Amino acid sequence: MRILGKLVVLLVGTLLSVTAGEEQKCGSLDERLLFNTETSTEPAEYPWMGILYQLMGASFENTGCSVVILAKFYVLTTASCVRRFNNRPETAAVRLGIWNETHTSDEEYICNVKGFCVPGPVQHSVSEIIVHPQADKDTGDNDLALLRLTEQIKWSTYMQPLCLEPISPLKSLIGRNFHFGGFEHSNYIKGKGLAFTLTREYCTSLSSASKPRPENQFCGYPVKRTKFYEGAALMGLNIANEVPKSFYLVGLLSEVVIVGQTTVLGFQDVGPWRSWLLENTRS
């Protein structure tokens, strides 16, 4: 058992060393995982998802917000998640390469009783908080914020970016099934699900809200009612030659509305702001 564990650690270390210095492709997927009914991910599944932390006293505490890796120095989250920092990036950190929230960044490897090992998460300090210039805290529209990290991300099997641009842009986001994933309130393991997108009008009627969704937001009806952290990524599939090749970012979870037996997920559409995201993550 001890030998097996060492072999797995060695294999993981080899994978990391091979990919760490290379330019990483985006949106990696394993087609066999697209069609299972699991609500928890495998360790290397959705490797762009991380968690936002805030300095509280002498330690960093989980904010209950997810982040999405977009580039070697940048992660994306919601503007509502970063307002708590009052533009003080030194009080923010992100934990990447994380699969289980109980794992800490001081653990180089975490192994189970079967000898399966994964690297511990990596904590990155934040040097700059870039809130979308049209983010509206009253309506919740344009709920996007980029975090620039003090050190670049070392690409690995467990830390990779999500694609920003689709191969073929969709004419409409309504009436489609999308994958989404991130962290959630009822399980320590990174989760995943499916959401069927709805019209803004129908979403308003379901949630009993007095106002329709903001202009650049839309709703998804989840297959299961799990309450995910804000910042979970809603993802489309890039298809080439009838084969799914990669995931790309469609939206960011900005709100979970639960009314009676109905759960509705509110997503910020990133489509209108892809150029803004690309401009700000190229530096």
Secondary structure, 3 states (H helix, E strand, C coil): CHHHHHHHHHHHHHHHHHHHCCCCCCCCCCHHHHCCCCCECCCCCCCCEEEEEEEECCEEEEEEEEEEEEECCEEEECHHHHHHHCCCHHHEEEEECCCECCCCCCCCEEECCCCCEEECCEEEEEEEEEECCCCCCCCCCCCCEEEEECCCCCCECCECCCECCCCCCCCCCCCCEEEEEECECCCCECEEEEEEEECHHHHHHHHCCCCCCCCCEEEEEECCCCCECECCEEEEEEEECCEEEEEEEEEEEEEEEEECCEEEEEEEECHHHHHHHHHHHCC
